[in-house]
């Protein structure tokens, strides 16, 4: 593997994206750059395996508006056999690509933000990049959905075996409990510290050791549960928080996580703002409309 070199000394940001998700990546990227500190430099990588040339042009056109941004596509198709797993019908291979950040491909990077494509960034992303990790290998927000699952009868599965979420976390992931379980849709990574703790071979072995319900997110929780700084949920404000807030009987479950101001909104689950009416979907459509106006020369 030939290491990917940083372009300059910027805020480093990484997405992983399939071809079919490039329209949503475009909205996330537009929102990120729209709200980013213009005095900072941004080195943005898009990890992929098959994004069509026309879609790459569309994404580059968004970044080209900003002279302080360098955007590159990194095709990992020839390497991805190592990260193939039983993904089920909901996930694609690209969901595991964030794990490549722990490989020698990115040995030249010290610090990196990872973002899922089903996000909109409403605050200055450089503020996340500057958060001190205080000796931890990564920063991530608690997974509110997992905390909600503790109070429902819904099962998660390891292979064909159903578990309640607490037993799954303890018996399958061998973690002490759900309280420190984090969502991997927004990550602040000290890549040098991560590589000191684990090898990429360990990452791959962990991925293939079980039929993990949350795939690469479970892998990261297994490997780094003792080395994570839990960030405020405003950096990964999952829209299920807003959904549960509407239910008087369930408000108490999400009360500790309610925020009036948030910097990254994350649309989890199969229902997304582009295929359903979802909580906080109006933010996605706001940036989608702005992006389309820009592309049509109206902004």
ABEGO torsion letter per residue (X at the ends): XBBBBBABBBBBBBBBBBAAAAAAAAAAAAAAAAABBAABBBBBBBBBAABBAAAAAAAAAAAAABAABBBBBBBAAAAAAAABBBAEAABBAAAAAAAAAABAAAAABABBBBBBABBBBABBAAAAAABBAGGBABBBBBBAAAAAAAABABBBBBEABBBBAAAAAAAAAGBAEAAABBBAABBBBBAAAAAAABBAAAAAAAAAABBBAAEAAAAAAAAAAAABBBBBAAABBBAAAAAAAABAAAAAAAAAABBABBABBBBBEABBAAABBBBGAAAAAAAAAAAAAAAAGAX
